[in-house]
Amino acid sequence: MARTPSPEAEKLAAYRRKRDFNRTSEPAGSPSGGVAAVAAPRFVVQRHRARRLHYDVRFEIDGVLASWAVPKGPSLDPSVRHAAFHVEDHPIEYIDFEGVIPAGEYGGGDVIVWDAGTWEPGEPDPAAAVAAGELHAELHGSKLRGRFVLVRTGRDSAGKEQWLLLHKHDEFAVDGWDPEKHPHSVLSGRTNDEVLADPDRMWRSDLPAGEASIALKDSITAKGSRRPETERPSPAELAALDELPSSGQWQVFGRELRLTNLDKVLFPGSADHQPITKREFLRYTAQIAPIALPYLAGRALNMHRYPQGAGSKGFWHKELPGHAPGWLPSWQNPEAEEGESRTYLVVNEPAALVWAANFGALEWHAWTSLTDRPHQPTYALIDIDPGASTSWQDVLTLARLHRTAFEHLRVRAFPKVTGRRGIQIWVPISRGPSFSDTRRWVEQLSKTVGAVVPELLSWKWEVRDRAGKARLDYTQNAVNKTLVAPYSPRPAPGAPVSMPISWDCLDDPGLRPDGFAMREVPRRIAERGELFRPLLNADQQLPALD
């Protein structure tokens, strides 16, 4: 029996007819879009040099990207009315596409993500508004802000819809504003010429849509730094690890590592899990490094080391040791005082994380700011820290209240279980606010949420003063304060992992904070996708809280 195409698939039919996906690196698209839901619809503007330079303006509407080609680009000048041409809907995966479309293919040329953010439709049904020929949009981007209007004016000789794009007279209007004077990508900080000379992203159309974007460089590392390789370790590399004796040399990700004590148990067993040796831990680290890399690259790493395994007492290690290989990426903290750590490991390539694991770092804690601007965070952090008397249901209640708050605020936020007892929520933001700013914002938000269930919470600093109650720890928003990184193991039997989840998981009765064991994580990512990946679109500004 033939399957009826989904509405999204029908919308993408014209897009797919024009492209040969055996040649082009563009995404073919999937009916669902292949990405996690967000609290507010997104928009993207891509500067696209095909046969002619134009800007592709795209709005997320009903699971696809409604798209217009705007030859002269959008402007904040309300006196400007630029021609726009309504083109076929594009798949959601296209929202962060930056790279080169092969010559000879439809749309062949170089593309950058010129601007991106969220938007608010001026009508209850934006799809109906597009069909009716007038779309009002309030944009919250890095370059474009305020009220824009797209108005259909007719059709050209080929039948293509002709529209006008204009900015309204509001507080964000700027007379004389020219998009060509703002040529850099908000994703990578590069120009079209730089992307053409050194493409930083490719699409593999033979992979599922959610995995098709292969970043060659990390999208939020400091401007100008190389993005980390994201190719997975080869079967031959993993087999070589399995065949090593207790110690030996391992070639992985193009680096040679000296491994020791491979058969030592690092994570004890339990009733549900077999013990995990150092060999298996290194195998997991190599498999997860390309996925975890975007959350670590460009950031100083605090290592929580357990050289004798998770059954022993661990300690924090921040200073990169003098015996470390010379190829390891590092950062010198210019503000370090005498006696403080000065040289930090920066995991800008997957082999660096494998080295840290071999060094006994069972937990990975990256700074929430990048090394080029250490006092400007890229995340605001909510840490639901349970007390001795806090039940898992209490933690879920607090997380769901935050979910409701973010939905109300139309703020994109992403939860993960800690691998121990709690839940953390990461909120991506554009760089600019200080840690004091994010700390105040998170404190105000969390205290508003906490006022709903005051019986569950204590705001006391000392654990002994909290009477076993939970704390919403806004103080983690500070330079060199860290939360455990996504996909990092925790030092406990079975190696539970700090695992990204979807908001819907909060309603799953089987969810547990330590319910994702290391051995299960690669399979779960293959099944569910990489749920934290939208976090890397750090284009969001924190709204004022009333």
N, C-alpha and C positions, 0 to 999 in steps of 0.2 A: 504494500500500500504506500503510495507516494506521500511524503511528509509535506505538510503545508508550510511554506517559508514563514519565518517569524516576521513581524513588522520591521524589525531592525534589519534583517537580511534583505528584505525587499527594498528598503531605503538605500542599501549599499550596492544594489545590483548595477546601477550606472557606473559607480566608482570602479567596480571590479571589471566590467566589460572593457574599460579603457586601458587596463594594465596587464602586462605579462609578468606574473609573480615568479616565473623562473629566472627573470632578468632583473627586475627592480627590487631594491631593498626596502620598499615601502611595505607597511603592514597590510595583509589581506583583510584583516578584521574578522571578528567573531560576533555572532548574534548578541551575546551578552556584553560585549566590550572587553571582557577578560580582566577587568580591574575592579577593585573594591568600591563600594558606594561611598560617596562623600556627602558631607553635611550641606553643601551648597553646590549648584551647578558651576562648572568651570568654563573658562574661555581661553583661547590661545590666539595669538597673532604671529604668523610665521612669515619672515621676509624671504621671498622665494625668487631666485634668479633662474628662470626657465628661458624660453625664447625672449621674453621681456620681463623686466623686474616688476614684481607686484607684491602685495601683502595679502596673505590668506587670513581672513578673519573668521574664526570658528567659535560657535557657541554650543555647549553641551545641551541637547534637547532630546528627551525621550530615547536615550541610549545611543545616540549617534552625534556627530558634530555637524550641525547645520553650517554651511560654509559659503563665503563670499570672497571673490577675488577683487581687491581694491588696488588699482594700478598706482595711485599716488599715496596710498596708505592712510590710516586713520590720523586725525589731528585733534588736539585739544582746543583749537581755534574755532569758536562758534560761528565765525563768518564764512568758514570753508565748507563747501559741499562737494565731496569727492564721489566720483562715479564708482559704483560697485556692481559686480556681476554675480548673480546667484549661481553657484555650481553644485555639483552632486554632493550629497551628504557623505562625510568621511567617517571611518570607524573611530571609536573612542581611543584606540591605541595610538592614533596619529597625534594625540594632544601634546606629546613631548618628543615628536620626531625631529631630529636635527642631524643632518648629514647630506649625502649626495644621492640623488636619483640618477641612474645611469643615462647617458646620452642616448637618444633614440627612443627612450621610453616616454610615455605620456607624462608631461610635467618634468622632463629631465632637467636637472640643474641642482644647485646647492640651496639648502634650506637652513635657516636658524630659527630658534624660538625667540622671536623679537620681544614679545611680551606674553604674560600669562597671569592668571588669577581666577577669581570667582566673579560671578555676576548675578544680579537679581533681575528677573524679567518684570517688565512693567505691567504685564497682563497675566491673568490666572493660567492661561493656556498658551505658552509661547509658540507651540507648533501651529495652533490655529492663527496666531498673529502673523506668522510667516506666510501662511497660506493666504491670509487676507491682504498681505502686502505692506504691513507696517509693524515693525518690532521695536519696542522700547527696552533699553538695557542699562542698568546701573552697574558700571564696571569697577572692580576693586583689583587693579593690577599694579605692577611695579612702575609702568609708564603711563598707562591709560587709567584714568579715574573719572568718575562722574557719569552723567547721563548721556547716552548715545541713542540715536534713532536711525534705523534703516527703513527707507521708504521706497517701494516699487514704483517706477515711473513708466515702464512699458517693456517692450521686447525689441531686440535688434533684428537684423535681417535673417540671422540664423535661428531665431526663435529663443535666444538666450535672454533670461530676465535681466532687465536693467534696473538698478536701484541707485539711491543716493545714501551716503553715510555722512552724518553730521553730529556734532557735539552741541548739547544744549548750553544756554547761558546759566551756569551754576558756579559754585565756589571753586571748582576745579578747572574752569575755562582759562585758557592762556592765549592771548592774542599773538598771532604770528608763529605759533608752535609748529615746527616742521619735523616730521618723523625721520627724515634723512639725516638730521643732526643728532640722532640717537641710534647709532648703527649696531650696537652690541647686543648679543644674546643675553637674556636674563637667565638662561640655563647654564651657559658655560662662560659668559663674559667675552666671547669671541665674535669676530665679524664674519660675514659671508666669505670673504677672501681667505680667512684663516681656516674656516671649516672646509672650504674647497681644497686647500693645500694639505690639510691633515684631518680627514673625516674622523669624528670622535664617536660615532655611533653607527651601528649597522643593524639591519633587520633581517632575520632568518625566517623566511616565509614557510619553511618546512617544519617550524616549531609551532606549538600552540600559541595563540595570540598573546596570552599572558606572559610567555617566556620569550617572545620573538625579538624583543628589544635587547640587543647585546651591546652594553656600554663598554667602549674601549677606554674611557676616562670617566672618573666619578663626577657626577653632575653638580656637586656642591663643594668640591675641593677648592682651595684658594685659587684665585684667578692666575692662569698661566702654568699651574702645576699639572703634571701628567696624570691622567685618570688611570685607575688600576685595571689591569687585565681581568676579564671576567670569565675566561674560558675555564671549564671545569678540569680537574686533573684527569689525565688519560687513564684508561684501564691498565696500560703498561706501567704507568707510574704507581698506581695503587698495588698492582701485583708485585712490583719491586719492593714496596714496603712490606708486604706480607712475607716475602721470601728472605728478608734480612734476618740475620741472627740477632742476638740480644742487643748488639750495637753495630753501627756501620754507617756508611755514607748513603744518603738518599738524594737522588736528583729529582726535584719536583718544581714545577713552574719556572724552569730554567735556572734554578739555584741549587747548589749542592749543600746539603745540611748534614752535620755530624750528629747522629742520633745515638742515645745511650739508654740502657735499662728498659728496652722495649717491652719486656714481659713483666715489668713491675705493675702490680695492681694499683691504679690511681683512684678508682671509685669502687668502694666495697659493694658487695651484692646485698640483696634483700630477698624477701619472700617472693617478690615479683620480678626481680632482675638479677641476672648473672653479673659477677664482678667485671669491671672494664679495665683493661690494661692500657698502658701508655701507647702501645702500638695502635689499639683501636681508637684511642682519643686523638692521635695524630691523623689517623685516616679520616675521622669525622671533621677535624679542623681543616684538612685539605679539601674536603668536599664542600664544607660550608663557607670557606674563606671567600670565594668569588661572590657569594650571596650576601655575606656580612660586610664586605669591603666598603660599599658606599656609606655605611654608618660609622666607619672607622677612619677612612682616608682623610688626610688633611688635619687630623686631630691628635693631640698628645694622648698617649695610652697609659693609664694606670693599671698595672698588672697585680692581680691578687694571686700570689704564688703559694703552691702546696707541693714542694719538691718531694715530700714523702707520701703524698697522696691525700685524698679528702678525709681520711680517717685521722689525720694529724692536724696540728694547729697551723694555720696559714699566716701569711704576713703580706703587707703591701710593699710593692717594689715599683718605684717610679723611675729611678735613675737608670739609664741604659748602661750596662756594665762595659768596662773598658775592653773586655775580651770579646765583645760582640763582633760579628763579621762586619767588614767595612761597607758592604753593600746595603746594610739595613738603613732605611730612611729614618731620619731623626730630626729633632728640633731643639734648638738652644733657647731656653726661656730667658729673655733678657732681664726679666724682673726678679729672677731668683736671688734671694739673699743668701748670705754665707750659711752653710749647713743645710740649705734646701736643695731639692732635686733641680738640676739644671738641664740635663740632656735627656729628652724623652724619646722613646720609640714612637714612630708615626707609621701606622700600617697602611702604606700607600701601594702595596702589592701583596698578593695572597701569600707568598713565601714568608713574608715578615710575620704573619699571624701563626704560621706553622712553626717558625723559630720560637715565638713567644710560648707556644704550647709545649714545645720541647724543653723550654727553660723552666717549666713548671707552672706557668700561668694557667690555672684552671678557670679563672674568671677574667673577663675582659671589660674594662671600664674606660671608654673614650670620653674626653672632654666634650661638653656641649657647645663649645665654640671652636672655630678653626684657628690654626696657629698664626695666620696672617692678621687676625683681629681677635685676640684672645678675650677681650672684654665685651664682645658682641655675640651673644648666643644665637644659635640657629633653631633652638627649640625652647619652648616653655614646658616645664615638667610638673606633672601631678603625681605624687607618690602616696598611694594609699597604704599606710604602714600599720598593719594590725597589731593590737596589743595582746597580752596574754589571754584576755577574756573575749577577744574578738572572734566570732565564728566566721566561717567562710561565707555564710549567707549574709552576714553583716558587711563583709567586704564587697559582695555583689551588689547589695543595696546602695552602698556609697558609689560604686562604679556606675550603676544605672542612673543615679541622680546626676552624676557628671555627664553621662550620655545625653540626658534630657537638656541639661544646661547648654551643651555644645550645639545641639540641634536648634535650640531657641536662639542662640547667638549666631548661628550659621558659620560656625568655626570648624575647620577640619582638624580632627584630633584622632589619634590612633592608639588603641590599648594593647597592652601585652601583659601576660602573667609573668610573675617574677621568677618562677621556678622554685620559690619557697612558699610564702603564705599570702603574698599581696598581689596587687595589680598596679601597674604604672600606666600613665597616659602621656603621650608625647604630642606636643602641638607644634607643627612647623611654622616658623616665622621668617620674614625677610630680615636680613641683618640691618641693624640700626639701633633698636632698643638695647639698653644696658641690662646687666643682670639685676640691678636694682629695680628697673622697670618691670622685668618679667616676674621677679619675686613679688612685687606689690600686686601685680595683676593676678597671679595665681593665688596669693593670699586672699584677695578680695573675692575671687570666684569660689575658692574652697570654703571660706567662712560663710558665704551665702548658701552654698550647698549644705554645709554642716548645720546651719540653723534649722534645717528641715528635720534632722535626726540628732539633736544635741545629746541624747542619751548614749549615742555610740562613740562620741568623740571626746578627746581631751586635747587642749592646745598647750599643755605643759611641755617644756623642753626636755626635762629629764624623764626617762622611762619609768623610774620608780615613783614618780609623782603622778602618773597617768591612771592609776587605779585599774590597770589592765585594759584600758580603752584604746581605740585606734587613734592615729594622728594623721592628718593630711599635711604632709611635710613639704611646705612651700620653700623651706630654706635650702633645698637642693638646687635652687636656681641661684648659683653663685659660681664664680670662676674656680676651676679645679675641683668643684664638687661634681660627682658623677653618679649616674645610675647604671646598673649592669646593662651591657650592650645587647641588642637583639641577637638571639641564637647562641649566646654564651652559656656554657654549662654552669651549674652551681655545685659546690663541693658537698655532695650528699649521695647516698646509695642510689645506684641506677643512673647517675648523672642527669638529673632533671635540668631542663633548658628553659631559659627566659624566652618565651615564645610569643610572637605577635599573634593576635587573634582579631577577628572581626567583632564589631559591636553586637551582632546577632548572637555570638557565642555566649554572651552574658546570660542568655535565656536558655542555654543548653544545660539540662540537669546533670550531665556527665562532666562538665567543665571542672577542673581542679587546678589550683595555682602551680602545683608541681607535677601535673599530669602528662607532660610531654618529655619522655625520656630521650636521651641522645640518640639511641639506635632508631627511634621512630621519626626523627625530625626530617631527614631527607625525603622519606616517603610522603609525609604530610605536606611538605612544600610542593612536591610533584602533584599531589591531588588537589590542594587548595590554592596554590599560587603563593606569590610573595606578598603578603598582606600589608607589609610596611612600606612597599615601594612608593606609593603616592606621597609618603612623608618627605621624599627627596625633592618634591616641588615646593621649595621654601619661598613661596611668593606671597605669603599671607601676613596681614597686619592685624594685631590684636585689637578688637573693638573696645571702645570705652564701656565700662560696666556702670550701670545706673545704681 
